[in-house]
């Protein structure tokens, strides 16, 4: 829901990762997840506008960001998928290795 609200306002978070999701637990209630750390967020000029600076955390970056291409709110959705993968497997889905 947090990304939905941001994207409706043409804001890209640009750093969706486990450390930026807080969990609030109240007795007898389901946990609430809250998106945090908006230091890398950017407000676009409109719903179809694009950003270009490469920013975020490796392992959660969308292909557009990695390639240095313009990107929109979809980059956060890609990062959310990477975050979900991490929650299920405890591994970053696109972790770099130094294998030769």
VMD Tcl script that builds the backbone (N, CA, C; Angstrom):
set m [mol new atoms 300]
animate dup $m
set s [atomselect $m all]
$s set {name element resname resid chain x y z} {
  {N N UNK 1 A 0.829 -1.199 0.000}
  {CA C UNK 1 A 0.000 0.000 0.000}
  {C C UNK 1 A 0.871 1.261 0.000}
  {N N UNK 2 A 1.996 1.205 0.675}
  {CA C UNK 2 A 2.870 2.376 0.722}
  {C C UNK 2 A 3.355 2.782 -0.660}
  {N N UNK 3 A 3.778 1.801 -1.443}
  {CA C UNK 3 A 4.225 2.111 -2.802}
  {C C UNK 3 A 3.067 2.596 -3.658}
  {N N UNK 4 A 1.902 2.046 -3.450}
  {CA C UNK 4 A 0.723 2.473 -4.224}
  {C C UNK 4 A 0.437 3.953 -3.985}
  {N N UNK 5 A 0.509 4.372 -2.740}
  {CA C UNK 5 A 0.283 5.781 -2.396}
  {C C UNK 5 A 1.377 6.664 -3.004}
  {N N UNK 6 A 2.623 6.246 -2.867}
  {CA C UNK 6 A 3.733 7.022 -3.436}
  {C C UNK 6 A 3.596 7.150 -4.944}
  {N N UNK 7 A 3.355 6.040 -5.610}
  {CA C UNK 7 A 3.281 6.043 -7.065}
  {C C UNK 7 A 2.096 6.858 -7.570}
  {N N UNK 8 A 1.001 6.879 -6.830}
  {CA C UNK 8 A -0.154 7.712 -7.208}
  {C C UNK 8 A 0.221 9.197 -7.180}
  {N N UNK 9 A 1.253 9.529 -6.391}
  {CA C UNK 9 A 1.727 10.913 -6.300}
  {C C UNK 9 A 2.992 11.131 -7.136}
  {N N UNK 10 A 3.295 10.173 -8.021}
  {CA C UNK 10 A 4.482 10.227 -8.893}
  {C C UNK 10 A 5.784 10.321 -8.105}
  {N N UNK 11 A 5.858 9.579 -7.008}
  {CA C UNK 11 A 7.073 9.531 -6.193}
  {C C UNK 11 A 7.662 8.126 -6.295}
  {N N UNK 12 A 8.962 8.067 -6.581}
  {CA C UNK 12 A 9.672 6.789 -6.620}
  {C C UNK 12 A 10.527 6.704 -5.350}
  {N N UNK 13 A 10.430 5.617 -4.611}
  {CA C UNK 13 A 11.221 5.424 -3.394}
  {C C UNK 13 A 12.685 5.185 -3.739}
  {N N UNK 14 A 12.957 4.309 -4.672}
  {CA C UNK 14 A 14.269 3.977 -5.226}
  {C C UNK 14 A 15.197 3.193 -4.319}
  {N N UNK 15 A 14.749 2.753 -3.141}
  {CA C UNK 15 A 15.609 1.930 -2.289}
  {C C UNK 15 A 14.771 0.977 -1.442}
  {N N UNK 16 A 13.884 0.242 -2.118}
  {CA C UNK 16 A 13.064 -0.756 -1.426}
  {C C UNK 16 A 13.953 -1.955 -1.127}
  {N N UNK 17 A 14.147 -2.233 0.155}
  {CA C UNK 17 A 14.994 -3.341 0.602}
  {C C UNK 17 A 14.609 -3.678 2.038}
  {N N UNK 18 A 15.061 -4.811 2.569}
  {CA C UNK 18 A 14.640 -5.226 3.919}
  {C C UNK 18 A 14.893 -4.189 5.008}
  {N N UNK 19 A 16.010 -3.481 4.935}
  {CA C UNK 19 A 16.333 -2.512 5.983}
  {C C UNK 19 A 15.405 -1.299 5.970}
  {N N UNK 20 A 14.655 -1.124 4.889}
  {CA C UNK 20 A 13.750 0.022 4.783}
  {C C UNK 20 A 12.283 -0.358 4.971}
  {N N UNK 21 A 12.056 -1.530 5.523}
  {CA C UNK 21 A 10.697 -1.946 5.859}
  {C C UNK 21 A 10.652 -2.209 7.362}
  {N N UNK 22 A 9.815 -1.458 8.044}
  {CA C UNK 22 A 9.658 -1.610 9.488}
  {C C UNK 22 A 8.419 -2.441 9.773}
  {N N UNK 23 A 8.464 -3.218 10.851}
  {CA C UNK 23 A 7.331 -4.056 11.231}
  {C C UNK 23 A 6.801 -3.563 12.568}
  {N N UNK 24 A 5.513 -3.265 12.581}
  {CA C UNK 24 A 4.852 -2.819 13.804}
  {C C UNK 24 A 3.949 -3.954 14.271}
  {N N UNK 25 A 4.137 -4.395 15.502}
  {CA C UNK 25 A 3.333 -5.490 16.048}
  {C C UNK 25 A 2.576 -5.016 17.279}
  {N N UNK 26 A 1.280 -5.232 17.246}
  {CA C UNK 26 A 0.444 -4.923 18.403}
  {C C UNK 26 A -0.219 -6.205 18.862}
  {N N UNK 27 A -0.367 -6.355 20.150}
  {CA C UNK 27 A -0.936 -7.571 20.721}
  {C C UNK 27 A -2.320 -7.839 20.132}
  {N N UNK 28 A -2.503 -9.055 19.627}
  {CA C UNK 28 A -3.792 -9.465 19.099}
  {C C UNK 28 A -4.093 -8.982 17.690}
  {N N UNK 29 A -3.145 -8.305 17.061}
  {CA C UNK 29 A -3.376 -7.789 15.704}
  {C C UNK 29 A -2.304 -8.331 14.753}
  {N N UNK 30 A -2.635 -8.346 13.484}
  {CA C UNK 30 A -1.653 -8.736 12.475}
  {C C UNK 30 A -0.573 -7.668 12.383}
  {N N UNK 31 A 0.641 -8.056 12.038}
  {CA C UNK 31 A 1.712 -7.063 11.907}
  {C C UNK 31 A 1.404 -6.069 10.788}
  {N N UNK 32 A 1.879 -4.856 10.967}
  {CA C UNK 32 A 1.760 -3.811 9.955}
  {C C UNK 32 A 3.165 -3.517 9.440}
  {N N UNK 33 A 3.303 -3.439 8.117}
  {CA C UNK 33 A 4.594 -3.156 7.504}
  {C C UNK 33 A 4.603 -1.712 7.019}
  {N N UNK 34 A 5.675 -1.000 7.332}
  {CA C UNK 34 A 5.770 0.418 7.015}
  {C C UNK 34 A 7.048 0.665 6.216}
  {N N UNK 35 A 6.927 1.370 5.115}
  {CA C UNK 35 A 8.077 1.724 4.295}
  {C C UNK 35 A 8.787 2.922 4.927}
  {N N UNK 36 A 10.109 2.847 5.027}
  {CA C UNK 36 A 10.888 3.898 5.692}
  {C C UNK 36 A 12.030 4.369 4.794}
  {N N UNK 37 A 12.741 5.374 5.253}
  {CA C UNK 37 A 13.935 5.939 4.619}
  {C C UNK 37 A 13.651 6.461 3.215}
  {N N UNK 38 A 13.205 7.689 3.167}
  {CA C UNK 38 A 12.877 8.323 1.898}
  {C C UNK 38 A 14.001 9.227 1.402}
  {N N UNK 39 A 15.227 8.980 1.871}
  {CA C UNK 39 A 16.365 9.798 1.485}
  {C C UNK 39 A 16.720 9.721 0.015}
  {N N UNK 40 A 16.339 8.636 -0.649}
  {CA C UNK 40 A 16.641 8.497 -2.076}
  {C C UNK 40 A 15.399 8.710 -2.949}
  {N N UNK 41 A 14.277 9.009 -2.334}
  {CA C UNK 41 A 13.030 9.186 -3.084}
  {C C UNK 41 A 13.108 10.419 -3.989}
  {N N UNK 42 A 12.353 10.361 -5.088}
  {CA C UNK 42 A 12.308 11.479 -6.027}
  {C C UNK 42 A 10.867 11.672 -6.489}
  {N N UNK 43 A 10.481 12.937 -6.618}
  {CA C UNK 43 A 9.160 13.287 -7.137}
  {C C UNK 43 A 9.301 13.556 -8.618}
  {N N UNK 44 A 8.553 12.797 -9.425}
  {CA C UNK 44 A 8.576 12.990 -10.872}
  {C C UNK 44 A 7.618 14.109 -11.255}
  {N N UNK 45 A 7.791 14.643 -12.445}
  {CA C UNK 45 A 6.925 15.746 -12.897}
  {C C UNK 45 A 5.537 15.269 -13.296}
  {N N UNK 46 A 5.349 13.968 -13.446}
  {CA C UNK 46 A 4.046 13.425 -13.807}
  {C C UNK 46 A 4.076 11.916 -13.804}
  {N N UNK 47 A 2.914 11.272 -14.030}
  {CA C UNK 47 A 2.829 9.814 -13.928}
  {C C UNK 47 A 3.637 9.051 -14.982}
  {N N UNK 48 A 3.958 9.692 -16.100}
  {CA C UNK 48 A 4.721 9.001 -17.143}
  {C C UNK 48 A 6.142 9.541 -17.278}
  {N N UNK 49 A 6.537 10.415 -16.366}
  {CA C UNK 49 A 7.888 10.978 -16.383}
  {C C UNK 49 A 8.889 9.902 -15.953}
  {N N UNK 50 A 10.138 10.139 -16.256}
  {CA C UNK 50 A 11.206 9.188 -15.927}
  {C C UNK 50 A 12.313 9.892 -15.155}
  {N N UNK 51 A 13.042 9.112 -14.373}
  {CA C UNK 51 A 14.219 9.597 -13.656}
  {C C UNK 51 A 15.440 8.930 -14.292}
  {N N UNK 52 A 16.615 9.486 -14.071}
  {CA C UNK 52 A 17.818 8.888 -14.650}
  {C C UNK 52 A 18.948 8.596 -13.669}
  {N N UNK 53 A 19.079 9.300 -12.545}
  {CA C UNK 53 A 20.227 9.002 -11.671}
  {C C UNK 53 A 20.198 7.561 -11.175}
  {N N UNK 54 A 21.349 6.924 -11.222}
  {CA C UNK 54 A 21.464 5.551 -10.719}
  {C C UNK 54 A 21.659 5.610 -9.218}
  {N N UNK 55 A 20.673 5.126 -8.499}
  {CA C UNK 55 A 20.706 5.174 -7.044}
  {C C UNK 55 A 19.925 3.985 -6.500}
  {N N UNK 56 A 20.336 3.459 -5.360}
  {CA C UNK 56 A 19.657 2.316 -4.755}
  {C C UNK 56 A 20.675 1.326 -4.226}
  {N N UNK 57 A 20.187 0.157 -3.862}
  {CA C UNK 57 A 21.037 -0.868 -3.278}
  {C C UNK 57 A 21.188 -2.030 -4.251}
  {N N UNK 58 A 22.434 -2.360 -4.586}
  {CA C UNK 58 A 22.714 -3.460 -5.490}
  {C C UNK 58 A 22.036 -4.731 -4.971}
  {N N UNK 59 A 21.478 -5.497 -5.838}
  {CA C UNK 59 A 20.742 -6.701 -5.447}
  {C C UNK 59 A 19.250 -6.464 -5.490}
  {N N UNK 60 A 18.837 -5.196 -5.410}
  {CA C UNK 60 A 17.416 -4.835 -5.451}
  {C C UNK 60 A 17.125 -3.878 -6.602}
  {N N UNK 61 A 18.156 -3.558 -7.402}
  {CA C UNK 61 A 17.996 -2.609 -8.502}
  {C C UNK 61 A 17.318 -3.257 -9.702}
  {N N UNK 62 A 16.455 -2.495 -10.363}
  {CA C UNK 62 A 15.805 -2.975 -11.585}
  {C C UNK 62 A 16.816 -2.975 -12.728}
  {N N UNK 63 A 16.551 -3.740 -13.780}
  {CA C UNK 63 A 17.461 -3.751 -14.934}
  {C C UNK 63 A 17.672 -2.360 -15.533}
  {N N UNK 64 A 16.627 -1.525 -15.545}
  {CA C UNK 64 A 16.771 -0.167 -16.084}
  {C C UNK 64 A 17.812 0.633 -15.308}
  {N N UNK 65 A 17.751 0.528 -13.992}
  {CA C UNK 65 A 18.723 1.245 -13.167}
  {C C UNK 65 A 20.135 0.734 -13.405}
  {N N UNK 66 A 20.287 -0.561 -13.482}
  {CA C UNK 66 A 21.611 -1.145 -13.690}
  {C C UNK 66 A 22.192 -0.715 -15.035}
  {N N UNK 67 A 21.340 -0.646 -16.053}
  {CA C UNK 67 A 21.793 -0.267 -17.397}
  {C C UNK 67 A 21.935 1.242 -17.574}
  {N N UNK 68 A 21.540 2.025 -16.560}
  {CA C UNK 68 A 21.631 3.477 -16.659}
  {C C UNK 68 A 20.563 4.089 -17.552}
  {N N UNK 69 A 19.478 3.370 -17.751}
  {CA C UNK 69 A 18.382 3.850 -18.591}
  {C C UNK 69 A 17.378 4.647 -17.750}
  {N N UNK 70 A 16.573 5.508 -18.375}
  {CA C UNK 70 A 15.510 6.200 -17.642}
  {C C UNK 70 A 14.517 5.182 -17.065}
  {N N UNK 71 A 13.962 5.493 -15.899}
  {CA C UNK 71 A 13.054 4.565 -15.226}
  {C C UNK 71 A 11.930 5.332 -14.551}
  {N N UNK 72 A 10.866 4.624 -14.253}
  {CA C UNK 72 A 9.717 5.205 -13.570}
  {C C UNK 72 A 9.393 4.421 -12.312}
  {N N UNK 73 A 8.150 4.496 -11.893}
  {CA C UNK 73 A 7.714 3.847 -10.652}
  {C C UNK 73 A 7.865 2.333 -10.691}
  {N N UNK 74 A 7.884 1.757 -11.887}
  {CA C UNK 74 A 8.037 0.307 -12.014}
  {C C UNK 74 A 9.309 -0.221 -11.387}
  {N N UNK 75 A 10.315 0.626 -11.249}
  {CA C UNK 75 A 11.569 0.191 -10.629}
  {C C UNK 75 A 11.339 -0.230 -9.174}
  {N N UNK 76 A 10.418 0.462 -8.485}
  {CA C UNK 76 A 10.083 0.076 -7.102}
  {C C UNK 76 A 9.378 -1.277 -7.063}
  {N N UNK 77 A 8.559 -1.565 -8.066}
  {CA C UNK 77 A 7.848 -2.842 -8.113}
  {C C UNK 77 A 8.849 -3.978 -8.308}
  {N N UNK 78 A 9.841 -3.760 -9.163}
  {CA C UNK 78 A 10.902 -4.751 -9.339}
  {C C UNK 78 A 11.611 -4.988 -8.002}
  {N N UNK 79 A 11.954 -3.906 -7.313}
  {CA C UNK 79 A 12.643 -4.016 -6.020}
  {C C UNK 79 A 11.777 -4.726 -4.988}
  {N N UNK 80 A 10.468 -4.482 -5.036}
  {CA C UNK 80 A 9.546 -5.167 -4.126}
  {C C UNK 80 A 9.575 -6.670 -4.392}
  {N N UNK 81 A 9.620 -7.062 -5.659}
  {CA C UNK 81 A 9.737 -8.482 -5.996}
  {C C UNK 81 A 11.025 -9.077 -5.466}
  {N N UNK 82 A 12.131 -8.338 -5.596}
  {CA C UNK 82 A 13.414 -8.794 -5.057}
  {C C UNK 82 A 13.342 -8.915 -3.538}
  {N N UNK 83 A 12.639 -7.981 -2.900}
  {CA C UNK 83 A 12.450 -8.030 -1.448}
  {C C UNK 83 A 11.642 -9.266 -1.049}
  {N N UNK 84 A 10.584 -9.554 -1.779}
  {CA C UNK 84 A 9.767 -10.740 -1.491}
  {C C UNK 84 A 10.607 -12.011 -1.647}
  {N N UNK 85 A 11.439 -12.052 -2.678}
  {CA C UNK 85 A 12.337 -13.191 -2.878}
  {C C UNK 85 A 13.256 -13.351 -1.667}
  {N N UNK 86 A 13.790 -12.241 -1.179}
  {CA C UNK 86 A 14.677 -12.285 -0.011}
  {C C UNK 86 A 13.933 -12.797 1.226}
  {N N UNK 87 A 12.701 -12.351 1.416}
  {CA C UNK 87 A 11.919 -12.779 2.587}
  {C C UNK 87 A 11.698 -14.291 2.564}
  {N N UNK 88 A 11.434 -14.836 1.394}
  {CA C UNK 88 A 11.153 -16.268 1.273}
  {C C UNK 88 A 12.427 -17.112 1.346}
  {N N UNK 89 A 13.501 -16.660 0.695}
  {CA C UNK 89 A 14.707 -17.490 0.580}
  {C C UNK 89 A 15.863 -17.067 1.477}
  {N N UNK 90 A 15.792 -15.850 2.001}
  {CA C UNK 90 A 16.888 -15.249 2.778}
  {C C UNK 90 A 18.128 -15.037 1.909}
  {N N UNK 91 A 17.920 -14.913 0.604}
  {CA C UNK 91 A 19.010 -14.636 -0.326}
  {C C UNK 91 A 18.593 -13.521 -1.261}
  {N N UNK 92 A 19.531 -12.615 -1.546}
  {CA C UNK 92 A 19.279 -11.561 -2.527}
  {C C UNK 92 A 19.219 -12.247 -3.893}
  {N N UNK 93 A 18.175 -11.984 -4.694}
  {CA C UNK 93 A 18.010 -12.739 -5.939}
  {C C UNK 93 A 19.086 -12.511 -6.989}
  {N N UNK 94 A 19.722 -11.361 -6.997}
  {CA C UNK 94 A 20.694 -11.055 -8.034}
  {C C UNK 94 A 22.036 -10.689 -7.433}
  {N N UNK 95 A 22.430 -11.446 -6.429}
  {CA C UNK 95 A 23.685 -11.193 -5.733}
  {C C UNK 95 A 24.873 -11.391 -6.676}
  {N N UNK 96 A 25.796 -10.452 -6.648}
  {CA C UNK 96 A 26.979 -10.577 -7.484}
  {C C UNK 96 A 27.960 -11.537 -6.837}
  {N N UNK 97 A 28.607 -12.292 -7.672}
  {CA C UNK 97 A 29.656 -13.189 -7.174}
  {C C UNK 97 A 30.951 -12.868 -7.909}
  {N N UNK 98 A 32.045 -13.253 -7.320}
  {CA C UNK 98 A 33.349 -13.012 -7.929}
  {C C UNK 98 A 33.911 -14.296 -8.531}
  {N N UNK 99 A 33.030 -15.215 -8.940}
  {CA C UNK 99 A 33.483 -16.458 -9.539}
  {C C UNK 99 A 34.077 -16.197 -10.915}
  {N N UNK 100 A 35.148 -16.896 -11.220}
  {CA C UNK 100 A 35.800 -16.735 -12.535}
  {C C UNK 100 A 35.707 -18.023 -13.311}
}
mol reanalyze $m
mol bondsrecalc $m
mol representation Tube
mol addrep $m
